[in-house]
Amino acid sequence: MLQRTFFFCLLFGCSNLWALDDQEVGSGAQHTLKEISSQNPKTWAPGEPLTWLGSDRLEPLLGMGLDQFRLFVASPRKPGYKKTIHYLKDAEGHEVIWAEGDLRFISYTPTTRENHSRSAVVGYSYESTPYLLDGRLNLQNGQSNWYRHAHRHYHSQASGEIEMKETEAAPFGVESAAKFVSDSGCYFLCFSGKLEEFEGPVPVHFLAHTSSSWALLGQLNPAIRRMVSTSQFFNLDDYFIATYSGSITAIRKSDRHVTQCPSNWALNRRQRRETNQGQIAGNCIMVRGNEVGFLDGDSIVFENIDSLLKQASWIPLITPLNEPLSEGGARSTPLESIPFQFYLPIVLISFLVGAGIVWFGRYRMTERALTMNSAPAVLDSSLGHLLVDLSKRKGTEMTTQQMDEFLKLDRVSSPETRRARRSREIQLLNLQAVARFGSPILERKRQEQDRRVIVYHILNVAD
């Protein structure tokens, strides 16, 4: 269980210290916030973001019979500070409304907006995947500042608090996975960043709502190449859909088959993102049945996914793994071995100490570099034999296989472990080069003739 005292420590100085009565979201909240807005204009009372656009914008949305919407609002006290209002309704008619990142206010009566939360939690749930289970709000994954987690939380009907469902140690990569939630559990597509730039198989894990054990289902179909791990899947009647670069990825619920195709809704989201209009106040994403809606000027446009996919070609979302996952594929997230109520102070202290060490090391290395000639002759063993060898190959390129042989990784049998160690050692080499010469020594590129092939260009850092 997430202890309330822990979150008061986590939220030291946050706005929960002046939280109002559970049901007070209107003028009383505004009056109290005036007293402290001069010191911190970003603060807000529980549920207050629901008032930032006014009821004349929120009430029509609640009356449209939507299954889900995300409404972007802006603080009247802090220019550019935005929040997202979330609304969900399940097949049984249960509803919930809340503001992203603020679990001090959760209302299961959106029209009256009575607060049913007693939590003190602010943050920690950003970019989580929300869903209703047994009529209560649940949240899978999330992040707070620099920390991403793979936990699942739920709003307790008995206590009104946010509590955590314990699970086994999470498989490697689950905290950053693309995910969608079905009636029976949550699916995790375990890759990070853009899928077209990800090397190797993408494991697909499943966590049932009623289980604490993770199941490996296979790998993401290699034919799917256009996706990003931060994609947010929307739950329609018959599909899970996400957008990326003007196209949608649609997963059919009946058989877990997938297709990708262009979409006006996806194109609108891309255009808004490229023009920094994606999260302006008043913008809204809507879901109703098998339709998705968006604002086009002052008009609401719905796109029917059934019609869009009528001629689509479908392939299985999940295929068998060609080889077992390595030990790297089963690693738990780094912080899960530490008791939950203690890990943040420990990590914070470690981060500050590590940052100090890195800063001092870089300062000393930079100071030393300033006293040295820039000719290749100065590249001695103090930089490490790998950096010395690379500097002798300036202007050339290495394939992934050649890089593995150079780094002595060609004997590592597991592709996942080899890829992780390759990435880490290249980062270290570039950090050494930056500290000494002010620029990295290796640049990762794709071959123009075959974009699937990665090459590493060795830069001339000694010039």
Buried (B, 14 or more C-beta within 10 A) or exposed (E): BBEBEBBEEBBEEBBBEEBBEBBBBBEEBBEBBEEEBEEBBEBBBBBBBBBBBEEEBBEEBBEEEBBBBBBBBBBEBBEEBBBBBBBBBBEEEBBBBBBBBBBBBBBBEBEEBBBBBBBBBBBBBEBBBBBBBEEBBBBBBBBBEEBBBBBBBBBBEEEBBBBBBEBEBBBBBBBBBBBBBBEEBBBBBBBBEBBBBBBBBBBBBBBEBEBEEBEBBBBBBEEBBBBBBEBBBBBBBBBBBBBBBBBBBBBBBEEBBBBBBEBBBBBBBBEBEEEEEBBBBEBBBBBBBBBBBBBEEEEBBBBEBEEBBEEBEEEBBBBEBEEEBBEBBBBBBEBBEEEBBEBBEEBEEEEEEEEEEEEEEBEEBBEEBEEEEEEBEBBEEEBBEBBBEBBEEBEEBBEBEBBBEBBEBEEBEBBBBBBBBBEEBBEEBBBBBBBBBEEBBBBBEEEEEEEEEBBBBBBEBBE
